[in-house]
Amino acid sequence: MEVLKKVFMVVACLAFALHARAQSEAALQRAYKNSYAEEAKKNYAESINYIKPFYSDGDYDANLRLGWLYFLSKNYTASEGYYAKAVRIKPNSIEAKFGYVKPLSLLASWDKVMAQYAAILKTDPQNTQANYWTGVIYYNRKQYDAASKYFLKVVSLYPFDYDGNQMLAWTFLMLGNKPQARNYFEQALIIKPDDVSCLDGLAKAKN
C-alpha cells in the first residue's frame, strides 16, 4: 500500500507539472500573439509590455523580439543591448547578427557593424547581403580595393543584380580601372535602363 501511495504521488506531481507547463506555454503563445497584433498597429510600447513578463536574460526569443521592438520604437541603445544578448545566447545565429546590425548602423557604430558582417561571412561566406554591405562600408571609407572583393562576390552570385553591378562599376572607376568600370556600368544599365547614377558613371569611365 505504501508503494502504491508513492507511485500515486509521483504520477500526481508529474501530471501537475505537465499541466502547469502547458498553461505556461499557452500564456506565452497568447503574449506573442498579442504582441504581434500591437506591433501591426504600431503600438510598440504595448507590444513590448506583452513580452516583458515572460522575459529572462537567457531567453533568445525574448531578446530577439525586444531588440526588434525597441528598434521600431527608435530606442536604438536598448535595441542594441537586447540584440547583443541574443547574439551571445546563440553565437551561430545569423538572424540575430542581422538584427544587431540595425541599431548599430543608426548609432554609427561601424566597427561593430563590420564585426557582425565578418561573423556572418565566417558562417556563410556566400551571404549576399553581408558581402554587399561590407563592400559599401569599405567603399564609403575609400578602401576601394577591399570593396571590390565583396562586390565581385555579389556579382558572381547574382550577375543580374543592379546594386552589385552599379557599386562594382563605381569601385573600379575609383580604382582607375575604366574598362572594367564601363563593363559593369553597361551591365547595370541593361538591368535598369536610363539609371542616372550609371549614366553619370559611364560618361566618366569613357573620358
N, C-alpha and C positions, 0 to 999 in steps of 0.2 A: 504493500500500500504506500509506503514511504517513497519507494522508487517511482510509483505512478504519479505521486504528488509533484515530485521534482520534474518529471517529464512534462507534466501539465504546465508547471510554472515556466519552464523553458519555452514551450510552444506558445504560451500566452504572451511572454515577453517578446518573442520573435514576431508574433502577429501584431503586437502593439507597435513595435519598431517599424515594421513594414508599412503599417497604416500611417504612422507619423511621417515616414519618408514620402509616401505617396501624396499626402496632404501638402508637404513642403514643396514637392516638385510641381504640384498643381498651382500653388500660390506663386511660385517663381515664374511659371509659364504665363499666368494671368498678369503678373507685373510687367513682363516683357511685352506682352500683347498691348497693354495699356500704354506702355512707354512708346511703342511704335505709333500708336494712334495719336498721341500727343505730339510726337515729332512731326507727323504728317500735317498737323495743324500749326506747326512752328511754335508750339508751346514748350520750348526746350527746358525751362525750369521745372515744369510739371513732369516732363518726360524723365528728367534726372531724378526727381523725387520718387518715382516708382521703382527705380533701381537701387537707390541708396540703402533702403532697409535690408537688402539682401547682399550688400557689398562686403567683401572681405579682401584683405590686402593681397592674398594669394590667388584670387579668383580671376582667371584670364578673361573670361567672357565679360564680367562686370567692368574690368579695367578698360577693355577694348571699347565697350559700349559707352562708358563715361568719357573716354578720350574723344570719341566722335561727337557726343552731345555737347561737351564743353567747347569743342572746336566750332560747332554750329552756333553756339552762344557767344562766340568771339572772345572767350576766355582762354587764350592760347597758352598761357602759363599753366593753368590747371590741366588743359588738354595734353600738353607735353608730359606732365607728371604721370597721368594715367597711362598714356601710350608707352612711356618708358618702363612702367611696371609690367605692362603686357609683354613687351619685348623680353624683359628679364625672366618672366614666368615661362615663356615658350620661345627660346632663342632662335629656333628654326622657322618661326612664323614669318612668312613674307607679308601677309596681310597686316600684321602689327607694325612692321617696319614701314610699309607704305602709309599707314595711318599716322605713324610718328612723324614722318616727313612733312605732313600738312602743317601742324603748328610750328615746327621748326623753321619751315620756309617763311612763314609770316613773322616769325621772331628774328628772321635774318641770321639764324644760326647755321651758316652754310657749311662749316666744317663738320658739324653733327649730321647735317643732311647727307654730305658726301660719305660719311661713315656708314650711314644706313644703306645707301645705294651700294657701297662696296660690299657690305654684308649680304645684301640681296644677291649681288652678282657672284659672290662666292658660292652661294647655294644654287643659284640658277644663272649661269653665265650668259644664257641666251635671252634673258628677260629684256624685252624691247623697251619697256617704259624706263627701267633703271638705266639702261645703256643710253637712251636718248637724253634723259635729264642730266646724267653725268656729263655727257657731251656739251649740253647747254651751259652748265656751270663752268666747265673749262673754257668754253668759248667766251663767256662773259668776263672771265679772268684773263682773256687774251692768251691763253695757253692753247694755241690752235693745233699744234702737233698732237697733243694729248686728246683734244676734242675730236680730231679726225678719226682716231681709232674707234671711238664709240659710235660715231655717226656711220662709219663704214660697216660696223656690225649691224646697225639698224637696217641699212640699205641692203646688206647681204641677205638678211632675213625677210625684209619686206621691200623688194625692188620697186614696187609701185606706190610707195608711201611718200606723200608730198612733203611732210615735215622733215623726214630724214634726208631726202634729196636736196631740199632747199638749204638746210643747215650745213650739209656736207659741201654744197656748192659755195656757200659763203665762207666756209672754213678754208677750202682750197684757194679761194680768192685772197683771203687774208694771208695765206702762206705764200702767195705769189705764183701759185700754180694755175695760170689762167686756162690752159687747155682742159684740165680736169674740171675746173670751175664751170666752164662753158658746157661740158658734157652733162653735168648734174643740173645746171640751171635749165637746160633744154629738156631734160627728162622731167623736171618738176613742172615745166610749162605744158608738157603733154598731159600730166595728171591734173593740173589746174591752169588752164589756158588764161592768158591775159593777167596773170598774177603780178601785181605792181612790184613787189619785192624782187621777184625773179627777173622781171624785165629790166629793172634797175641794175641788178647784179650782172645780168648777161651783157648789158651795154658796157659796164665797167670791165668785164672779162674780155671784151672784144677790142678794147682800146690798147 
